[in-house]
């Protein structure tokens, strides 16, 4: 069969959550795009589970946050424990209530995220081209020509840019021989979605035993009204005969460990899998006109529920930059900012989750003593303190990914360079390069200062009347819209603040007008 040929501005290879998010944002910006995937449709297994506050803010910009919340299970607390004993929980929603509209975590499994985003693309008239896998590509001066294959034949797609969202084993990354640097943990872990669960406290559970740990995430009720949970832990070596079926043997070992070490029982498992934890980051996130996003660029442990969220944010960051280039606001070299901003985030995330994961799973005497002896002693005091000190709010900020910080120059000598983010950073500021601080807007028509960001445009915001004149000058200088807010976010943007905000909600320029 002769190959079908298509032309597009952007080709997204991979229709997991990251690729689908990229496609949805390309559609929002009106950029001609195609999304292809070898699968026959969205993932059926639950896989990744939690959405952090930062990802919910991106869904809000897409107009999908209400639909996500209608299908999701909100979780506002995290509860540690030892063995079958649970301790008092940290209220994540209380730590985050002043920092974001989406305090806590939102439990919506990967399969539901994919279904939601794929439906958005289908409704917009640009459905995913299912059943087509990447085969080869060739680059020219201004295009990338990609060949995809399926049982029905080949599909050749010519695009100005390619987004590689094709997973941890990314054929595109491998085709460029881009090193995927890092390590793989020796332990084998299990993950299962259990029905009829008993023996657990509310919220997210993290428990330790002498030789294991257990993570438990709420997933709502099962068909019979029982408790449904995602459970993770270490799969120890079997004592049973090697002739037994491996999958059944592994699941029975996990079940026995949960019962014996943590007092957790369940009736049946809807999904069970084993895996090894990888900590890896691609040497570069781009090659010519091809950009790596999500698992193709970085993978790490499941600690903190960061993986799927980081991929969604990669897609958001990159597509916002592509939109600026296609609109003529920025030169093509602006796309270099994608790697400059997102790769440091991945490196910090991998190092942090690697350290935490090691602390949780280490079998050393010190780690064992801290987890099973010291934790029960200091935890009651920690719970009382965490909501009263800034460290508690910081913890939520890092967990929810709203404290991500990009390097952007603070010099006032060249504001156009600041807006594009090209100037070399000398130091990180309290506002510049950060996500715009969130504040409710009690006196205005908008519920908060993020409502106007749903337009996903460059904007100037002023907080308090003292900044009005300077804000008008900046808006005229950059040719962007102006929004005024009577109240400022406490401790973060004082009255008289004037900020230039990028479409992805990050501050590209900041001034404070003197007030008397």
Beta strands, then each sheet from edge to edge (+ up, - down):
strand 1: 4-13
strand 2: 33-37
strand 3: 50-51
strand 4: 73-75
strand 5: 77-82
strand 6: 85-86
strand 7: 90-91
strand 8: 105-107
strand 9: 129-130
strand 10: 133-139
strand 11: 144-150
strand 12: 153-164
strand 13: 180-184
strand 14: 189-195
strand 15: 204-208
strand 16: 213-221
strand 17: 227-234
strand 18: 268-275
strand 19: 278-282
strand 20: 286-287
strand 21: 290-292
strand 22: 298-299
strand 23: 459-463
strand 24: 481-485
strand 25: 497-501
strand 26: 507-512
sheet 1: 9+ 2+ 1+ 12+ 11- 10+
sheet 2: 9+ 2+ 1+ 12+ 21+ 20-
sheet 3: 3+ 8- 4+
sheet 4: 6+ 5- 7+
sheet 5: 6+ 5- 15- 16+ 17- 14+ 18-
sheet 6: 13+ 19- 22+
sheet 7: 24+ 23+ 25- 26+
end
